[in-house]
């Protein structure tokens, strides 16, 4: 067996004369779970796209299982046992689960017809190995985002991959699903010698799950080493974050105490199918209100309903002192609401438009002259302000938004709503897929907006995020608000107790359970 499952040497890649990878070396041993980390735009995804044959390198050498490869293409790399689970979901919503699993390599019966039974049987076997229950004949578009991610992982397993690249694979998964994926990946690595390249901004997962790490910064490899104590590891999350950014970022304090104003949003008795049950809350001017809980507990449905993206069955909304019942996102926007959805690829970016157009799309009326003619100068000025405010990294406003890293795409999506100066901003997972340095930049912008009087609702399954930025938090459980926590009560323990259906004791001092029917 070769000493290395993968060796990439002196990899160079430039775009428009701008270096993205500068003579990068990267090596992974058989059966190793290797973390590849770095800030958004550091070159991680580009390096892996080169390995997957999606992007051609300018120069360098690649060896897979000891075999030098002079030409890389997606088909060749698949034959060599390299599977890529991308950061953004690559499933076809209009096809079934089994059709997605076998797309392009359908199983056929002797007479040449597609063998649906055989594909369903193999699909059931791989899901059984993963210890998940997914119907092979279900339409993928009807599945939750977490289940779509599991379908992608199952597809790589069906390819009998020797090297699996996992680019932010746990972003949309619940903790139970994350634990299942980790158990499965550990089993593949330890028992079957599969090498796993794990790209994640969740440094807790990196330290807990991986054997080795490599850090990229500005297209260069700046550090590598072991993560297991038995292998001599001497690094923790803070060390890795410091290597990624070049300075201490985990201990940066972003919360700013401030005086809150009058109520700007009041929701009463909100009911949305079985997802949201009798939820009531208020939001004050300049307040950052967190809504948290486990995956699927209704927080995303709640903010979508408030914005008009989902119909509200019962309940009322008062915005800035007036009744507001948006039945369409356009009505939500018109009322002064801004909304950042959780699924960036499917619901936030417009893939066929440029970076500039994605930034200005919701505020085009502000880019027009008195004759309602779109002013390119005004539009460019708005986009340039967004780039400066959020430190969005790109070379040309006219480039496709898909040319950006995931974190820079997230900054674009957030900046487009700020350009319309909303009175209330609804943010679902605002730092999803964003590195630790960029998170602080986004948090700083959120706090700046709050200081300017914008009411902000943040939904997040990450307790640390809620604790870091919010004035107050509602914790949901099975569609209802289980409890409310003031800032001095925001701890991971309190949030976990409430999000799993528990009640806080007198010593914990939480507000009383908000919904007796939960």
Secondary structure as GFF3:
##gff-version 3
##sequence-region A 1 518
A	DSSP	beta_strand	6	15	.	.	.	ID=ss1
A	DSSP	beta_strand	18	28	.	.	.	ID=ss2
A	DSSP	beta_strand	33	38	.	.	.	ID=ss3
A	DSSP	alpha_helix	44	51	.	.	.	ID=ss4
A	DSSP	beta_strand	59	64	.	.	.	ID=ss5
A	DSSP	beta_strand	67	69	.	.	.	ID=ss6
A	DSSP	alpha_helix	74	79	.	.	.	ID=ss7
A	DSSP	beta_strand	82	85	.	.	.	ID=ss8
A	DSSP	alpha_helix	97	101	.	.	.	ID=ss9
A	DSSP	alpha_helix	116	130	.	.	.	ID=ss10
A	DSSP	three_ten_helix	140	142	.	.	.	ID=ss11
A	DSSP	alpha_helix	145	158	.	.	.	ID=ss12
A	DSSP	beta_strand	163	167	.	.	.	ID=ss13
A	DSSP	alpha_helix	175	192	.	.	.	ID=ss14
A	DSSP	beta_strand	195	199	.	.	.	ID=ss15
A	DSSP	alpha_helix	203	209	.	.	.	ID=ss16
A	DSSP	beta_strand	212	217	.	.	.	ID=ss17
A	DSSP	beta_strand	220	226	.	.	.	ID=ss18
A	DSSP	three_ten_helix	229	231	.	.	.	ID=ss19
A	DSSP	alpha_helix	237	245	.	.	.	ID=ss20
A	DSSP	beta_strand	263	272	.	.	.	ID=ss21
A	DSSP	beta_strand	276	284	.	.	.	ID=ss22
A	DSSP	beta_strand	288	292	.	.	.	ID=ss23
A	DSSP	alpha_helix	299	307	.	.	.	ID=ss24
A	DSSP	beta_strand	314	319	.	.	.	ID=ss25
A	DSSP	beta_strand	322	323	.	.	.	ID=ss26
A	DSSP	alpha_helix	329	334	.	.	.	ID=ss27
A	DSSP	beta_strand	337	340	.	.	.	ID=ss28
A	DSSP	pi_helix	344	348	.	.	.	ID=ss29
A	DSSP	alpha_helix	355	360	.	.	.	ID=ss30
A	DSSP	three_ten_helix	361	367	.	.	.	ID=ss31
A	DSSP	alpha_helix	376	390	.	.	.	ID=ss32
A	DSSP	three_ten_helix	401	403	.	.	.	ID=ss33
A	DSSP	alpha_helix	406	418	.	.	.	ID=ss34
A	DSSP	beta_strand	424	428	.	.	.	ID=ss35
A	DSSP	alpha_helix	436	451	.	.	.	ID=ss36
A	DSSP	beta_strand	455	459	.	.	.	ID=ss37
A	DSSP	alpha_helix	463	469	.	.	.	ID=ss38
A	DSSP	beta_strand	472	477	.	.	.	ID=ss39
A	DSSP	beta_strand	480	486	.	.	.	ID=ss40
A	DSSP	three_ten_helix	487	489	.	.	.	ID=ss41
A	DSSP	alpha_helix	492	499	.	.	.	ID=ss42
###
